[in-house]
Amino acid sequence: MAVDAKLIDLLVCPACHGDIEYKDRRNLIICTQCGLQYPVRDGIPVMLVEEATQPQKR
């Protein structure tokens, strides 16, 4: 279930207030500044720092 584009335009990272990108196929919202990844569950972004994960190092 996709997140409404209007909602995505309003969201910012709660940790650093950076811009975000929505990755529909991965069900993730990713901060473009700090890199935290927020889950999307049942079409609802979970924008809680406690629920965020760091990207895996390559």
MOPAC internal coordinates of N, CA, C and O (Angstrom, degrees):
PM7 1SCF
backbone

  N    0.0000 0     0.00 0     0.00 0    0    0    0
  C    1.4451 1     0.00 0     0.00 0    1    0    0
  C    1.5321 1   108.02 1     0.00 0    2    1    0
  O    1.2310 1   120.36 1   -56.12 1    3    2    1
  N    1.2912 1   116.92 1   123.88 1    3    2    1
  C    1.4623 1   122.41 1  -176.60 1    5    3    2
  C    1.5301 1   111.59 1   -81.31 1    6    5    3
  O    1.2310 1   121.62 1   -29.25 1    7    6    5
  N    1.3125 1   114.50 1   150.75 1    7    6    5
  C    1.4634 1   121.68 1   176.41 1    9    7    6
  C    1.5258 1   107.98 1   -85.87 1   10    9    7
  O    1.2310 1   120.69 1   -40.83 1   11   10    9
  N    1.3116 1   116.29 1   139.17 1   11   10    9
  C    1.4631 1   122.18 1   179.96 1   13   11   10
  C    1.5334 1   110.42 1   -58.72 1   14   13   11
  O    1.2310 1   120.48 1   -48.73 1   15   14   13
  N    1.3144 1   116.70 1   131.27 1   15   14   13
  C    1.4735 1   122.49 1  -178.26 1   17   15   14
  C    1.5257 1   111.69 1   -60.37 1   18   17   15
  O    1.2310 1   119.76 1   147.50 1   19   18   17
  N    1.3275 1   118.06 1   -32.50 1   19   18   17
  C    1.4658 1   120.90 1   178.53 1   21   19   18
  C    1.5265 1   110.97 1   -64.74 1   22   21   19
  O    1.2310 1   120.80 1   142.93 1   23   22   21
  N    1.3211 1   116.07 1   -37.07 1   23   22   21
  C    1.4640 1   120.62 1   178.29 1   25   23   22
  C    1.5268 1   110.12 1   -68.65 1   26   25   23
  O    1.2310 1   120.19 1   137.17 1   27   26   25
  N    1.3172 1   117.24 1   -42.83 1   27   26   25
  C    1.4614 1   121.59 1   179.10 1   29   27   26
  C    1.5310 1   110.17 1   -57.97 1   30   29   27
  O    1.2310 1   120.18 1   140.83 1   31   30   29
  N    1.3257 1   117.26 1   -39.17 1   31   30   29
  C    1.4665 1   121.29 1   179.88 1   33   31   30
  C    1.5294 1   112.16 1   -63.48 1   34   33   31
  O    1.2310 1   119.91 1   154.42 1   35   34   33
  N    1.3210 1   117.77 1   -25.58 1   35   34   33
  C    1.4649 1   122.08 1  -177.79 1   37   35   34
  C    1.5262 1   113.64 1   -88.87 1   38   37   35
  O    1.2310 1   120.27 1   157.64 1   39   38   37
  N    1.3174 1   117.09 1   -22.36 1   39   38   37
  C    1.4568 1   120.89 1  -172.91 1   41   39   38
  C    1.5234 1   112.80 1   -79.29 1   42   41   39
  O    1.2310 1   121.24 1   -34.18 1   43   42   41
  N    1.3322 1   115.23 1   145.82 1   43   42   41
  C    1.4620 1   123.52 1   170.44 1   45   43   42
  C    1.5259 1   107.22 1  -135.14 1   46   45   43
  O    1.2310 1   120.80 1   -16.90 1   47   46   45
  N    1.2970 1   116.08 1   163.10 1   47   46   45
  C    1.4622 1   121.03 1   178.22 1   49   47   46
  C    1.5299 1   109.17 1   -66.44 1   50   49   47
  O    1.2310 1   119.84 1   -52.56 1   51   50   49
  N    1.3272 1   117.92 1   127.44 1   51   50   49
  C    1.4644 1   119.27 1   179.43 1   53   51   50
  C    1.5334 1   113.22 1   -72.07 1   54   53   51
  O    1.2310 1   119.88 1   161.97 1   55   54   53
  N    1.3269 1   117.83 1   -18.03 1   55   54   53
  C    1.4628 1   120.72 1  -178.96 1   57   55   54
  C    1.5248 1   111.89 1   -81.37 1   58   57   55
  O    1.2310 1   120.14 1   133.51 1   59   58   57
  N    1.3514 1   117.34 1   -46.49 1   59   58   57
  C    1.4745 1   119.76 1  -174.10 1   61   59   58
  C    1.5304 1   112.86 1  -124.26 1   62   61   59
  O    1.2310 1   120.48 1   177.47 1   63   62   61
  N    1.3303 1   116.68 1    -2.53 1   63   62   61
  C    1.4650 1   123.37 1  -179.08 1   65   63   62
  C    1.5298 1   113.05 1    66.19 1   66   65   63
  O    1.2310 1   120.92 1  -156.26 1   67   66   65
  N    1.3376 1   115.84 1    23.74 1   67   66   65
  C    1.4569 1   121.11 1   178.12 1   69   67   66
  C    1.5233 1   111.77 1   -80.77 1   70   69   67
  O    1.2310 1   121.21 1   -13.26 1   71   70   69
  N    1.3258 1   115.30 1   166.74 1   71   70   69
  C    1.4670 1   121.62 1   176.05 1   73   71   70
  C    1.5191 1   109.88 1   -68.54 1   74   73   71
  O    1.2310 1   121.12 1   -23.55 1   75   74   73
  N    1.3232 1   115.46 1   156.45 1   75   74   73
  C    1.4614 1   120.39 1  -178.39 1   77   75   74
  C    1.5222 1   110.57 1  -123.54 1   78   77   75
  O    1.2310 1   121.17 1   -20.62 1   79   78   77
  N    1.3322 1   115.36 1   159.38 1   79   78   77
  C    1.4593 1   123.75 1   172.39 1   81   79   78
  C    1.5175 1   107.52 1  -123.24 1   82   81   79
  O    1.2310 1   120.77 1   -39.82 1   83   82   81
  N    1.3174 1   116.14 1   140.18 1   83   82   81
  C    1.4605 1   120.97 1   178.07 1   85   83   82
  C    1.5150 1   108.88 1  -102.49 1   86   85   83
  O    1.2310 1   120.92 1   -56.38 1   87   86   85
  N    1.3274 1   115.85 1   123.62 1   87   86   85
  C    1.4651 1   122.78 1   177.63 1   89   87   86
  C    1.5294 1   107.72 1  -106.46 1   90   89   87
  O    1.2310 1   121.09 1   -85.06 1   91   90   89
  N    1.3271 1   115.52 1    94.94 1   91   90   89
  C    1.4557 1   122.70 1  -173.74 1   93   91   90
  C    1.5296 1   112.54 1   -58.60 1   94   93   91
  O    1.2310 1   120.19 1   132.48 1   95   94   93
  N    1.3045 1   117.24 1   -47.52 1   95   94   93
  C    1.4752 1   120.64 1  -176.66 1   97   95   94
  C    1.5180 1   112.74 1   -65.64 1   98   97   95
  O    1.2310 1   120.58 1   150.46 1   99   98   97
  N    1.3155 1   116.50 1   -29.54 1   99   98   97
  C    1.4684 1   120.45 1  -178.62 1  101   99   98
  C    1.5235 1   112.71 1   -96.18 1  102  101   99
  O    1.2310 1   120.28 1   175.20 1  103  102  101
  N    1.3368 1   117.08 1    -4.80 1  103  102  101
  C    1.4672 1   122.10 1  -177.17 1  105  103  102
  C    1.5252 1   110.97 1    54.43 1  106  105  103
  O    1.2310 1   121.25 1  -131.22 1  107  106  105
  N    1.3361 1   115.22 1    48.78 1  107  106  105
  C    1.4613 1   121.33 1  -179.56 1  109  107  106
  C    1.5167 1   110.89 1  -134.37 1  110  109  107
  O    1.2310 1   121.70 1   -30.56 1  111  110  109
  N    1.3118 1   114.36 1   149.44 1  111  110  109
  C    1.4562 1   122.00 1   167.67 1  113  111  110
  C    1.5194 1   104.93 1  -115.39 1  114  113  111
  O    1.2310 1   120.67 1   -54.05 1  115  114  113
  N    1.3215 1   116.32 1   125.95 1  115  114  113
  C    1.4566 1   121.61 1  -174.07 1  117  115  114
  C    1.5208 1   109.69 1  -118.34 1  118  117  115
  O    1.2310 1   120.87 1   -49.02 1  119  118  117
  N    1.3299 1   115.95 1   130.98 1  119  118  117
  C    1.4599 1   121.26 1   176.60 1  121  119  118
  C    1.5187 1   108.48 1   -76.46 1  122  121  119
  O    1.2310 1   120.36 1   -49.20 1  123  122  121
  N    1.3276 1   116.92 1   130.80 1  123  122  121
  C    1.4567 1   121.10 1  -179.04 1  125  123  122
  C    1.5272 1   111.94 1   -78.28 1  126  125  123
  O    1.2310 1   119.64 1   167.05 1  127  126  125
  N    1.3377 1   118.30 1   -12.95 1  127  126  125
  C    1.4707 1   120.76 1  -179.53 1  129  127  126
  C    1.5252 1   111.78 1   -97.64 1  130  129  127
  O    1.2310 1   119.96 1   120.56 1  131  130  129
  N    1.3246 1   117.67 1   -59.44 1  131  130  129
  C    1.4677 1   120.06 1  -174.53 1  133  131  130
  C    1.5284 1   112.63 1   -94.51 1  134  133  131
  O    1.2310 1   119.90 1   164.64 1  135  134  133
  N    1.3272 1   117.79 1   -15.36 1  135  134  133
  C    1.4557 1   121.13 1   176.14 1  137  135  134
  C    1.5142 1   116.06 1    85.89 1  138  137  135
  O    1.2310 1   119.65 1   179.05 1  139  138  137
  N    1.3316 1   118.27 1    -0.95 1  139  138  137
  C    1.4627 1   119.24 1   178.33 1  141  139  138
  C    1.5276 1   110.20 1   -59.96 1  142  141  139
  O    1.2310 1   121.28 1   -35.58 1  143  142  141
  N    1.3336 1   115.16 1   144.42 1  143  142  141
  C    1.4615 1   121.17 1  -178.68 1  145  143  142
  C    1.5216 1   108.48 1  -115.51 1  146  145  143
  O    1.2310 1   121.17 1   -56.70 1  147  146  145
  N    1.3214 1   115.37 1   123.30 1  147  146  145
  C    1.4596 1   121.94 1  -178.36 1  149  147  146
  C    1.5325 1   109.30 1  -106.50 1  150  149  147
  O    1.2310 1   120.08 1   -45.25 1  151  150  149
  N    1.3318 1   117.45 1   134.75 1  151  150  149
  C    1.4644 1   119.65 1  -178.79 1  153  151  150
  C    1.5274 1   112.16 1   -75.63 1  154  153  151
  O    1.2310 1   121.51 1   -24.48 1  155  154  153
  N    1.3190 1   114.72 1   155.52 1  155  154  153
  C    1.4589 1   122.17 1   171.46 1  157  155  154
  C    1.5288 1   105.87 1  -118.35 1  158  157  155
  O    1.2310 1   120.65 1   -60.75 1  159  158  157
  N    1.3218 1   116.37 1   119.25 1  159  158  157
  C    1.4666 1   121.20 1  -177.50 1  161  159  158
  C    1.5177 1   109.38 1  -118.09 1  162  161  159
  O    1.2310 1   121.02 1   -57.96 1  163  162  161
  N    1.3150 1   115.66 1   122.04 1  163  162  161
  C    1.4659 1   122.27 1  -179.51 1  165  163  162
  C    1.5225 1   111.48 1    53.70 1  166  165  163
  O    1.2310 1   120.41 1  -141.13 1  167  166  165
  N    1.3341 1   116.82 1    38.87 1  167  166  165
  C    1.4548 1   121.66 1   177.72 1  169  167  166
  C    1.5148 1   114.71 1    79.49 1  170  169  167
  O    1.2310 1   120.32 1  -172.17 1  171  170  169
  N    1.3380 1   116.99 1     7.83 1  171  170  169
  C    1.4603 1   121.45 1  -178.07 1  173  171  170
  C    1.5234 1   109.50 1  -114.98 1  174  173  171
  O    1.2310 1   119.48 1   -60.60 1  175  174  173
  N    1.3399 1   118.60 1   119.40 1  175  174  173
  C    1.4614 1   120.59 1   177.40 1  177  175  174
  C    1.5243 1   110.70 1   -67.32 1  178  177  175
  O    1.2310 1   120.47 1   -48.68 1  179  178  177
  N    1.3168 1   116.71 1   131.32 1  179  178  177
  C    1.4618 1   122.08 1   176.94 1  181  179  178
  C    1.5283 1   106.46 1  -101.20 1  182  181  179
  O    1.2310 1   120.98 1   -90.65 1  183  182  181
  N    1.3212 1   115.73 1    89.35 1  183  182  181
  C    1.4616 1   122.39 1  -173.76 1  185  183  182
  C    1.5267 1   110.67 1   -93.33 1  186  185  183
  O    1.2310 1   120.94 1  -122.28 1  187  186  185
  N    1.3143 1   115.80 1    57.72 1  187  186  185
  C    1.4539 1   122.58 1   177.06 1  189  187  186
  C    1.5237 1   108.22 1  -114.68 1  190  189  187
  O    1.2310 1   120.20 1   -49.46 1  191  190  189
  N    1.3192 1   117.21 1   130.54 1  191  190  189
  C    1.4580 1   120.89 1  -179.17 1  193  191  190
  C    1.5258 1   110.16 1   -58.75 1  194  193  191
  O    1.2310 1   120.26 1   144.85 1  195  194  193
  N    1.3296 1   117.12 1   -35.15 1  195  194  193
  C    1.4649 1   121.32 1  -179.83 1  197  195  194
  C    1.5354 1   112.30 1   -64.45 1  198  197  195
  O    1.2310 1   119.98 1   155.05 1  199  198  197
  N    1.3102 1   117.64 1   -24.95 1  199  198  197
  C    1.4751 1   122.82 1  -179.16 1  201  199  198
  C    1.5251 1   112.12 1   -93.56 1  202  201  199
  O    1.2310 1   119.77 1   169.55 1  203  202  201
  N    1.3155 1   118.04 1   -10.45 1  203  202  201
  C    1.4590 1   122.62 1  -176.33 1  205  203  202
  C    1.5300 1   110.61 1   -76.31 1  206  205  203
  O    1.2310 1   121.32 1   -25.38 1  207  206  205
  N    1.3191 1   115.09 1   154.62 1  207  206  205
  C    1.4519 1   121.62 1   175.49 1  209  207  206
  C    1.5258 1   109.21 1  -125.13 1  210  209  207
  O    1.2310 1   121.35 1   -24.94 1  211  210  209
  N    1.3273 1   115.01 1   155.06 1  211  210  209
  C    1.4598 1   121.11 1   175.25 1  213  211  210
  C    1.5254 1   108.01 1   -83.73 1  214  213  211
  O    1.2310 1   119.86 1   -32.45 1  215  214  213
  N    1.3187 1   117.87 1   147.55 1  215  214  213
  C    1.4624 1   119.53 1   176.58 1  217  215  214
  C    1.5298 1   109.51 1   -66.08 1  218  217  215
  O    1.2310 1   121.35 1   -29.88 1  219  218  217
  N    1.3225 1   115.03 1   150.12 1  219  218  217
  C    1.4693 1   119.78 1   178.90 1  221  219  218
  C    1.5191 1   109.63 1   -73.99 1  222  221  219
  O    1.2310 1   120.88 1   -40.35 1  223  222  221
  N    1.3142 1   115.92 1   139.65 1  223  222  221
  C    1.4688 1   121.03 1   177.25 1  225  223  222
  C    1.5149 1   109.09 1   -76.34 1  226  225  223
  O    1.2310 1   120.83 1   -38.47 1  227  226  225
  N    1.3424 1   116.01 1   141.53 1  227  226  225
  C    1.4641 1   119.86 1   179.81 1  229  227  226
  C    1.4918 1   110.74 1  -103.74 1  230  229  227
  O    1.2310 1   120.10 1   180.00 1  231  230  229

